[in-house]
Amino acid sequence: MRRAHVPSDYHGNMAQRTDHEMLEEENDKMVDHLSSKVQALKSLTIDIGNEVKYQNKMLKEMDTDFDSGGSLLSSTMNRLTALTKKGHHRVMLYLILFCLLVFFVTWYIIKRR
């Protein structure tokens, strides 16, 4: 079989074209891979943002709870201070005795187990 005369420059261009097509395919694959990574990072970033919003909300609620607990403790301390300044030492003695009683009952229960 006889081949047609093909200029030598044609084979060189053909090889360059094949290399160029291979590079294009490789670039397309890399772009697709990079695109999937970007999508994963985007969804991860959105999830992190949602978690941060939720945690900030929880921290604000906890701050409010601590503030209300602090004001309750402060008012109780003010009442106890007023009680000690009025000279009602018996009430303070009863309070201390009650605390000691609770301590010893708790200690006895724990020791029996």
C-alpha positions in Angstrom: 0.0 0.0 0.0 1.3 3.3 -0.9 1.2 6.2 1.5 0.5 9.7 0.4 3.3 12.1 0.8 2.9 14.0 4.0 5.1 16.9 4.8 7.4 16.4 7.8 6.0 19.5 9.4 2.6 17.9 9.5 3.8 15.1 11.9 5.5 17.7 14.2 2.2 19.7 14.3 0.3 16.5 15.0 2.5 15.6 17.9 2.2 19.2 19.3 -1.5 19.0 18.9 -1.7 15.7 20.8 0.5 17.1 23.6 -1.7 20.2 23.7 -4.9 18.1 23.9 -3.4 16.0 26.7 -2.4 19.1 28.6 -5.9 20.5 28.1 -7.5 17.3 29.4 -5.2 17.3 32.4 -6.0 20.9 33.1 -9.7 20.2 32.8 -9.4 17.4 35.3 -7.4 19.5 37.7 -10.0 22.3 37.4 -12.8 19.9 38.2 -10.8 18.6 41.2 -10.1 22.1 42.4 -13.7 23.0 41.9 -14.9 20.1 44.1 -12.4 21.2 46.8 -13.6 24.8 46.6 -17.2 23.5 47.0 -16.2 21.4 50.0 -14.4 24.4 51.6 -17.4 26.6 50.9 -19.8 24.2 52.7 -17.4 23.8 55.5 -17.1 27.6 55.9 -20.8 27.9 55.9 -21.1 25.2 58.6 -18.4 26.9 60.7 -20.3 30.2 60.4 -23.6 28.6 61.5 -21.8 27.0 64.5 -20.2 30.3 65.5 -23.6 32.0 65.4 -25.1 29.2 67.6 -22.2 29.3 70.1 -22.5 33.1 70.3 -26.2 32.8 71.0 -25.5 30.2 73.7 -22.8 32.5 75.3 -25.2 35.4 75.4 -27.8 33.3 77.1 -25.2 32.0 79.6 -24.1 35.6 80.3 -27.7 36.6 81.0 -28.1 33.6 83.3 -24.9 34.5 85.2 -25.9 38.1 85.5 -29.3 37.1 87.0 -27.5 34.6 89.3 -25.0 37.3 90.3 -27.7 39.8 91.2 -29.5 37.1 93.2 -26.3 36.3 95.1 -25.6 40.0 95.6 -29.1 40.7 97.1 -28.7 37.6 99.4 -25.4 38.9 100.6 -26.9 42.4 101.2 -29.6 40.8 103.3 -27.1 38.8 105.3 -25.0 41.9 105.9 -28.1 43.8 107.0 -29.0 40.9 109.3 -25.6 40.8 111.0 -25.5 44.6 111.4 -28.9 44.6 113.2 -27.5 42.5 116.0 -29.6 39.4 115.4 -26.7 37.1 116.5 -29.1 34.2 117.4 -30.2 33.9 113.8 -26.6 33.8 112.6 -25.8 31.2 115.2 -28.8 29.1 114.0 -27.6 29.4 110.5 -24.1 28.2 111.4 -25.5 25.3 113.4 -27.8 24.3 110.6 -24.8 24.3 108.2 -22.8 22.1 110.6 -25.7 19.7 111.0 -26.1 19.4 107.2 -22.3 18.8 106.9 -22.3 16.1 109.5 -25.3 14.3 108.2 -23.8 14.3 104.7 -20.5 13.0 106.1 -22.3 10.3 108.0 -24.3 9.2 104.9 -21.1 9.1 102.7 -19.2 7.2 105.4 -21.9 4.5 105.7 -21.8 3.6 102.1 
